[in-house]
Amino acid sequence: MSPGRLNRDAAMENALTLAEVAGVSLPEAEEALGVVTAVTFDCTDETARQVAGEVEALLSRTVRTVGGTNGEGEAIAELVIGDAPSRTRGAKMYLGIAQGEAVLRRTRDRYRRCAAIPRVLHVLIACIATGAVLRRALPGALPGPDRDTLVLSYADLGLDLGRMAEPIDVGHAYMAGAGAVGNGFLWAVRHLSFVGRLDIVDDDRVSKGNLNRQVWFGDEDVCRSKAVQLAAKAGQHCGGLELVPRECRLQDLPDRSDGPWLERLIVGVDSRRARRALQNECPGEVFDASTTDIREVVLHHNRQPAAGACLGCVYPPDEEEYTREHHIAERLGVAIAEVRRERISPESAREISRRYPQLRPGDLVGVAFDTLFKRLCSEGELDGGPGKRVVAPFAFVSVLAGAFLALEMVRRLGSGHVAGYNFWRVNPWSSWESRLRETWPKQDGCTFCGNSDLMVVNGELWGSRA
């Protein structure tokens, strides 16, 4: 998908999200997102040029038109990077990049060339800058306080930036989910030195509505396997990391065995229930990132046998999950027990096609209920009364989640970095804060930690590492 040219389905996904979070009508949201933004930088400043490219890649999947790389033309909001003069009359956000921090301001501090920093930080900075530009372009519509200045301290990341170029051996790892977070993960990995093998496990296909947030995909990928297309496209940029597509669910892989086959798992699936199910596969180590629509990124890590929280502890069944499942069951015309099985059975496919005759039962079997529900929601085809829409994150939120996920692997598998926590909340509209890192203990009632049979198996698989 070329910059500045969202297809109708992808633009509708963004409009549905804005309508939900801003409390406006869908036509109002569509109109609001039809803005022009600009990114201005000094072409002789290599860091500024590269960060500008990252920002444009994200903005182009959110607003309809993005101004040229030198800010030519009129714009409602403009990002000015480093030592460059503004070129539009739009609302300004100025980005300065120094050796220890990046700073976003609404008023210019001083002209200064950008410092050379590890390129993976360009992705993080671009994500926060994209949110800041969107806030300028859509005043009063987006979550959180509206601040004049954001300071992005690299020290708060807890990483030894001098060692970021060192190889990170992931061994033989599996990534469950080739959607928005999985795309964002590999978007960041292209700037790191990962080696080893990563199996990309997903049985879904790219839809037109995915293109607002799944950054590796374009119109040419629609209806093709997510796993195959992501491996093919990202694989050209990931150096010594071998990407192997696996067109199925992780639970259906022939690799599964009674031994310690799943040593390292990267989680990018959509639902809480799916995350709990993955923990029940007894992975030796879990790297997880999730998004709460456009408001929050959550990061979690556990290495078994763990004294602290697992995926089941972090994502327990809650009232919101139950309400959502009931809502999906009601709208699709199936039993709640069917929705909780996650995948559409032949019987459920027939029930759904009775309510929605345009859908063929044979095309629905095996599809995730979540996937179908989101698609029908974005296409405006759901029957029934009012209810909270399921909204997808903007591109920069998903990429931020994926980028932090990649950096968690650097932190845990590399040398010289700060760990000592298993849970971190990050606000995609603000500065990342190290004080929001926590160490969660095991939770009562966890579907994994509280299952004695699974604990026996887990101990047999990974107990020798204690």
PyMOL commands that set and color helices and strands:
alter all, ss='L'
color gray80, all
select helices_A, chain A and resi 8-22+26-32+46-59+119-137+154-157+161-163+180-189+208-212+219-221+226-235+250-252+272-279+311-314+319-332+336-339+346-355+361-364+369-378+395-413+434-436+452-465
alter helices_A, ss='H'
color red, helices_A
select strands_A, chain A and resi 36-41+65-66+77-81+91-97+101-105+149-153+168-176+194-201+241-246+265-267+285-292+296-303+423-426+437-438
alter strands_A, ss='S'
color yellow, strands_A
deselect
rebuild
show_as cartoon
